[in-house]
Amino acid sequence: MISRGVQCINKAKLYLLQKRPRSFSSVATAKDDVTSSSSSSPSFKTQVKLAKTLYRQILKWTVRTGSEVPFDPMPPLTLAPPRVDPMTLRMLSLEIQTNNVDDIGIGEQNTRNGGGGMMMMIMKKKEIKHLVKYMPANTIIKEHQITLPFHNAEDIKNATRMIYKLNSIGSHHHQSKLDLDLMKDRVNLGFEVYKSLNQLSELLDARKLSREKHMDRLGVNFHVGHVVQHKTKRWRAVVGGWDKHLPKEPNNQVSQHTSLTPKVYTTVGKDMGTDGANNDLPLQPTSENSPLVEYILHLDEGDAAFSRTRVLGSTKVKQEELELVMDNDLKRVRNSLINYQFTGFDNRTMEFIPGKVLQFEYPMEASDVQNDSDDLWKEVKYDLDKHENAKVVLEGVKNIALQLHRVILDTSSCAKTRNIPILCELEGKIQEIVDGQDIELSGAISSHKLAIKYLNRLINLTSEINNVVWQRNRAKENKDRIHFPLGSVVRHKKYGFRGVVISWDPYPQTDVSNWDGLQDLEGDVNNMPFYHVIPDLSDAVKAFGRERPFRYVCQENLELCPEIDQDIEVTLDDGWSASDGMKQFIAPDILKFCHFEKIPEDEIIDACLNDLQNNINQSLIRIRNGPDNKVSYQEQEGPPQTYLCMKSLFDLLRHSECLEDAIFVEEGIKEVWKAQSEVNIRWELHDGLAHLLRGDRRTALNMYDKIVERDPGCTEAWNKKATCHYMLGDMIRSEEAAKCALQADNQNFQALAGLGLVYYETKQYDKAMQYFRKCLVKNPWSSVSSRLVFCLDAMDRLNNNANDIEQ
């Protein structure tokens, strides 16, 4: 047997295994029997025996492991022919879709299998119907592939049985060299699977031992999922686990403590320095002989930065150094590791929900929240409201996608028929939103998470279209300033390396005034075009001592490379190609379009993208300015259409159960705020942000000043104007601009956070707390919670100092 390894792999590739079914021998034709006896070599029979042995060993492994031990999250496995038999896979797909495999013509099988094909086909159909019971939950079966999720050993057992039976049903008697090679390949893969499972065993065995060790919670004050705070350093964290250690007795001394030794009891809460402690929490022994408890904590990344605590991953802290967080505004901890161990944040109990692995390893954990009948009714109503709101978002997103699909059809007639790749790709992404295709396989996904996934796809598509249109417009305006088109082979005048131009910017993306290679140039380098250049591999080593993936080069430092020196070695992204003679590399159409270079059907693409952008803009304005009611009726005849509104999006944000989901919804709301009835303002906002990101705050501020003069109700411009003043240190004007933004839209959590930051910087902590809490009401996952922690501590210190003075 293959020995166990020491590491767990993320995915066991289960494509098993083909064997020769005995039940078919009685119905084989004479021709099949002759062929089988003449060509079935000892090597093939050996492979069949190996396949059967591996199949049995894998099933034994699943039984020995048990189905109760959960696996770490792993991506689903997708298999396609020839690793699974194509005909039986097609039959199984039809059985799932129509509950009837009779749609496959018997004549087709009769032709393949000879005179006994009809009888064989009938037998196959019966076995296919029987296979459905082996399917792991959430298996996706299509005509040409099968996708299998794995959550525990039971899923592996079911998947192994199903794939093995699929290949057994599809096997036939005449074994060619191709069949032998395929069987060897499957057997080799089977060995890899079995080896991987044995390696996985060590982790699963350790998980079982961990469960036994954590059955006793005596002396443990906090449970997994609690949000705690360090008593002195004041950072918050989520409890991701705990361990107990018995105190060591001094050498050469015998402990005098017995079971009758008096013990001192404390409660979690008041005695630990927290406000509003829960008096119902259990008492825990704290005698000098009590076990030492250490917690595995996932720190809030913002808190860690403020307290200057550098933590990679998780950290361990002693129990006496911690206290519970009682303030609900501070219980949503921002940490990227949380998503891997917790299923989300429970907005009702205000605790993080442990995932299956944590639940298994810490079986005695339980929430301290006790629910009465009124609370249960509130929970039911909460879930219903959450589900109804998710349905509104789903329908609203799909309606917008349908409108966009019609725009492409109206503008291009048929992008696929006319062979316009850019529009075909966009049409495919829109169709995925309409149909809900390729939504990540993640078990029984809730309607809330599904709505967020759809919204995220729509916002990504919106951003992509807006960025392409903006880049093309900017390239059109600056085309005359550009000396080197995409694909040009250029040479650096100072460092001598050659390279290929893959992109350019009319102005640098960052402040380059202090770059060493630009000090000899005349003029303002921040107003010169810059190029993204992929350097020749050998030239980069000569110039810089090692390979460099790309260089960002000023136009004044470049020249066209002489034709004799244009044979260079570069690694370019997919889609690039070289022209005859290697004089110039050819960029993908989408890059050419963004840089205002000629491509086929560019006028149609331009018109279509502008129409899409205008349609999106109108939809987002309707969301922002529409009524709070969830259903709006079209003026034309027909059934009522469900449209999105800000209330639905804010409810979606409020119900978000993890940081990742909240960020997706937050970006969607921000995209709505950016929409403008005057399209030029939309592009000016984009230009201002580009100046702000490269450090040119004054230019960005001037642009935002002009926007608010033309449109005093432009919330986004007021908010960005407040940001510019804040970054320039002008807190008074930043405060004024943020208040103007709130006057235009009192739900703008960016403006609320901005006002809080202004008061925080000016040490007006009471006002800062007020606006931080208002921001957290609208956006509970906002990073301002870290600032709120500091404000609360600062106010406590001020109050304590005031009390000391009075005394």
Secondary structure, 3 states (H helix, E strand, C coil): CCCCCCCCCCCCCCCCCCCCCHHHHHHCCHHHHHHHHHHCCHHHHHHHHHHHHHHHHHHHHHHHHCCCCCCCCCCCEEECCCCCCHHHHHHHHHHHHHCCHHHCCHHHHHHHHHHHHHHHHHHHHHHHHHHHHHCCCCCEEECCEEEECCCCHHHHHHHHHHHHHHHHHHCCCCCCHHHHHHHHHHHHHHHHHHHHHHHHHHHHHHHHHHHHHCCCCCCCCCCCCCEEEECCCCCEEEEEEEEEECCCCCCCCCCCCCCCCCCCEECCCHHHCCCCCCCCCCCEECCCCCCEEEEEEEECHHHHHHCCCCCCCCEEEEHHHEEECCCHHHCCCCCCCHHHHEEEEECCCCEEEECHHHHHHCCCCCCCCCCCHHHHHHHHHHHHHHHHHHHHHHHHHHHHHHHHHHHHHHHHCCCCCCCCHHHHHHHHHHHHHHHCCCCCCCCCCCHHHHHHHHHHHHHHHHHHHHHHHHHHHHHHHHHHHCCCCCCEEEEECCCCCEEEEEEEECCCCCCCCCCHHHCCCCCCHHHCCEEEEEECHHHHHHHHCCCCCCEEEEHHHEEECCHHHCCCCCCCCCCCEECHHHCEEECCHHHHHHCCCCCCCHHHHHHHHHHHHHHHHHHHHHHHHCCCCCEECCCCCCCCEECCCHHHHHHHHHCCCCHHHHHHHHHHHHHHHHCCCCHHHHHHHHHHHHHHHCCCHHHHHHHHHHHHHHCCCCHHHHHHHHHHHHHCCCHHHHHHHHHHHHHHCCCCHHHHHHHHHHHHHCCCHHHHHHHHHHHHHHCCCCCCHHHHHHHHHHHHHHHHHHHHHHC
